[in-house]
Amino acid sequence: MPRDKVCLACGGEGLLMDDEEWKYTCKICGGSGWMSQDGSVYDREVADVDEMNRILD
């Protein structure tokens, strides 16, 4: 994968991790791990969260 196409949010893994070490799908690239640096955000919908404010996938 070209370095300029790697998602800056997840570093190309497709997953993000919160401070409690819960992993969830990257909302920027949609879990693919790559994103054009001049493209638009994959999913602009508000994330579904539980009462502890953890993202539900």
Secondary structure by P-SEA (a helix, b strand, c coil): ccccccccccccccccccccccccccccccccccccccccccccccccccccccccc
